[in-house]
Amino acid sequence: MSAQLSIRGLEKSFGAVKATNGANLELARGELHAIIGPNGAGKSTLISQIAGEIQPDQGHIFLAGQDITRVPAHDRPRLGLARSFQVSQLYPEFSLLENVALAIAAREGRTFGMWRPLSRDRRLLDPAREYLQTVGLGGRAEHLVSELSHGERRQLELALALAQESSVLLLDEPMAGMGAEESARMTELLQALKGRYSILLVEHDMDAVFTLADRITVLVYGQTILTGSVDEVRSNAQVRAAYLGEEHA
């Protein structure tokens, strides 16, 4: 498989702390690639650099062969890179359908002030319903975001990411704060998206990681200490000592 996203030698320091320290990673086309590591390993900083929210001190980021290291964050979705599951940017006073329609309108360059005519635009509403159906929220399209559970909000955030029509999805801890039932539902959703998108997943739920991942990169102190299959990561003594513990051996 060809690389859809390549990270080469990324470094980022905050004072004396090196949050990423020569991190390397390749996301193959159609692959679900997980990043794991202990708290403070630099996972969020790495994802923020890929998304363009933090500029690296050194290194390069390539998307489909194009160097996007210095491309502003707001331009990266247009190039095929979408991030979700960071700070939620939902509009709680609007319906689920309206939230997704607004995401589609933003992708097309329409402005928020034009919402009234947009709310009757079938070119926005029809695909918005399809995205909601994809993430299992088709039956709640007319409900307000404020009525959703935590897990349902995460599902809606996934619909917003899909609405960007990007080829690469950066998913930052989608199971965070979820109970077992909600985590299982999200795992099923991501499993259904595998192969349709190239997905880079940061997640602490190791059961979900081992179920979903084609490959796993282990990040410790900002360095990638191993990239391999689920079995390779499970059996690696250094990874178990640094992060997994014996329960996942």
C-alpha positions in Angstrom: 0.0 0.0 0.0 1.2 3.5 -0.8 1.7 6.1 2.0 -1.2 8.5 2.3 0.4 10.4 5.2 4.1 10.5 6.1 5.7 12.0 9.2 9.5 12.4 9.1 11.6 13.5 12.0 9.1 15.7 13.7 10.5 17.7 16.7 8.7 20.1 19.0 10.0 21.6 22.2 8.2 23.6 24.8 11.0 25.1 26.8 13.2 22.3 28.1 10.5 19.7 27.3 10.7 17.8 24.0 7.1 16.9 23.2 8.0 15.2 20.0 11.6 14.0 19.5 12.2 12.8 15.9 8.9 11.1 15.5 8.4 9.1 12.3 5.2 7.4 11.0 3.6 6.3 7.7 -0.1 5.9 7.2 -0.9 3.7 4.3 -3.8 4.3 2.0 -6.9 2.7 3.5 -5.1 1.7 6.7 -6.3 2.3 10.3 -3.1 3.1 12.1 -3.2 3.6 15.9 -0.8 5.7 18.1 -0.5 4.6 21.7 1.7 5.6 24.6 1.7 6.6 28.2 0.4 10.0 29.4 2.9 12.7 28.4 4.2 10.6 25.5 3.5 13.5 23.0 0.5 11.9 21.2 -1.7 15.0 21.3 1.2 17.3 20.3 2.0 15.0 17.3 -1.7 15.0 16.2 -1.8 18.8 16.6 1.3 19.1 14.4 -0.2 16.9 11.7 -3.5 18.9 11.8 -1.5 22.2 11.5 -2.5 23.6 14.9 1.1 23.5 16.1 4.1 24.1 13.9 7.0 21.7 14.4 10.5 23.0 15.1 12.0 20.4 12.7 10.8 17.7 10.4 8.2 17.3 7.6 4.6 16.2 7.1 3.6 14.8 3.7 0.0 14.3 2.6 -0.3 12.1 -0.6 3.3 13.1 -1.4 2.8 16.9 -0.9 4.8 18.6 1.8 2.1 20.3 4.0 4.4 21.1 7.0 3.8 24.9 6.7 0.2 24.7 5.3 -2.2 26.5 7.7 -4.6 24.3 9.6 -7.7 25.8 8.0 -6.4 24.8 4.5 -5.6 21.2 5.4 -9.2 19.8 5.1 -9.3 21.1 1.5 -6.2 19.0 0.8 -7.8 15.9 2.3 -7.0 16.0 6.0 -9.7 16.2 8.7 -9.4 16.1 12.5 -12.1 15.2 15.0 -12.6 14.4 18.7 -10.5 17.3 20.0 -12.5 20.2 21.7 -16.0 19.8 20.5 -17.2 22.5 18.2 -20.9 21.6 18.0 -23.8 24.1 18.1 -26.0 22.7 20.9 -28.9 25.0 20.1 -29.1 23.5 16.5 -30.3 20.1 15.4 -28.0 17.3 14.4 -29.0 17.8 10.8 -28.3 21.5 11.0 -24.9 20.9 12.5 -23.8 18.6 9.7 -25.4 20.8 7.0 -23.3 23.7 8.4 -20.2 21.6 8.2 -20.9 20.9 4.5 -21.6 24.6 3.9 -18.3 25.5 5.5 -16.5 23.0 3.3 -18.1 24.7 0.3 -17.1 28.2 1.4 -20.6 29.4 2.5 -20.9 31.6 5.5 -22.7 31.1 8.8 -24.8 34.2 8.3 -26.5 32.6 5.4 -27.9 29.8 7.6 -31.6 30.6 7.0 -31.6 29.9 3.2 -29.1 27.0 3.8 -31.6 25.3 6.1 -33.9 24.7 3.1 -31.1 23.7 0.7 -31.6 20.0 -0.3 -28.0 20.0 -1.6 -26.9 20.3 2.0 -29.7 18.5 3.9 -29.7 15.3 1.8 -26.0 14.5 2.2 -26.2 15.6 5.8 -28.8 13.0 6.5 -26.6 10.4 4.8 -23.6 11.2 7.0 -25.9 10.9 10.1 -27.1 7.6 8.8 -23.5 6.4 8.4 -22.7 7.1 12.1 -25.9 5.6 13.4 -27.8 8.9 14.1 -30.2 8.9 11.2 -33.2 8.6 13.4 -32.2 11.6 15.5 -31.5 14.0 12.7 -34.1 16.5 14.0 -33.1 16.4 17.7 -31.1 19.2 19.3 -27.4 18.5 20.0 -28.1 19.5 23.7 -30.3 16.4 24.0 -27.5 14.0 23.1 -25.5 11.7 25.4 -21.7 11.9 25.5 -21.4 8.9 23.2 -23.9 10.4 20.7 -22.0 13.6 20.6 -18.9 11.7 19.6 -20.9 10.0 16.9 -22.0 13.4 15.6 -18.4 14.7 15.7 -17.5 11.7 13.5 -20.3 12.8 11.1 -18.8 16.3 10.9 -15.4 14.9 10.1 -16.9 12.7 7.3 -18.7 15.8 6.0 -15.3 17.3 5.2 -14.9 14.6 2.5 -11.3 14.2 3.4 -9.3 11.0 2.6 -7.4 11.1 5.9 -9.1 11.2 9.3 -7.3 12.1 12.5 -9.3 10.8 15.4 -8.1 11.9 18.8 -9.4 9.6 21.6 -12.9 9.0 20.3 -13.7 6.6 23.2 -12.7 9.2 25.9 -15.3 9.4 28.6 -17.4 6.6 27.2 -18.9 3.6 29.0 -18.4 0.1 27.7 -21.6 0.1 25.6 -20.8 3.4 23.9 -17.2 2.3 23.3 -18.4 -0.9 21.6 -20.7 1.2 19.4 -17.9 3.5 18.4 -15.6 0.6 17.7 -18.3 -0.9 15.3 -18.6 2.5 13.5 -14.9 2.8 13.0 -14.7 -0.8 11.9 -17.3 -0.1 9.2 -15.2 2.9 8.0 -12.0 0.9 7.6 -10.8 0.8 4.0 -12.9 3.7 3.0 -10.6 6.2 4.7 -7.0 6.3 5.9 -7.4 6.7 9.7 -4.9 7.8 12.2 -6.3 6.9 15.7 -5.0 8.1 19.1 -6.7 6.0 21.7 -6.2 4.7 25.3 -8.8 1.9 25.1 -6.5 -0.9 24.2 -9.3 -3.4 23.5 -10.6 -1.0 20.8 -7.0 -0.5 19.5 -6.3 -4.2 19.2 -9.7 -4.8 17.5 -9.3 -2.0 15.0 -5.7 -1.4 14.1 -3.9 -2.7 11.1 -0.7 -1.3 12.5 0.3 0.4 15.8 3.0 3.0 16.5 4.2 3.3 20.1 5.2 6.8 21.2 7.3 7.3 24.4 8.9 10.6 25.4 8.1 11.9 21.9 9.9 9.1 20.1 8.4 6.3 18.0 9.9 3.3 19.7 8.1 0.7 17.6 5.7 0.4 14.6 4.2 -3.0 14.0 1.2 -5.3 13.9 -1.0 -5.9 16.9 0.8 -9.2 17.6 4.2 -7.5 17.4 3.2 -4.7 19.7 1.6 -7.2 22.2 4.7 -9.3 22.4 7.3 -6.6 22.6 8.9 -6.5 26.0 9.9 -2.8 25.8 6.3 -1.8 25.0 4.9 -3.9 27.8 7.3 -2.3 30.2 6.7 1.2 29.0 2.9 1.1 28.6 0.8 -2.0 28.2 1.5 -4.0 31.3 1.1 -7.7 31.6 -2.7 -7.7 31.2 -2.4 -7.1 27.5 0.5 -9.5 26.9 
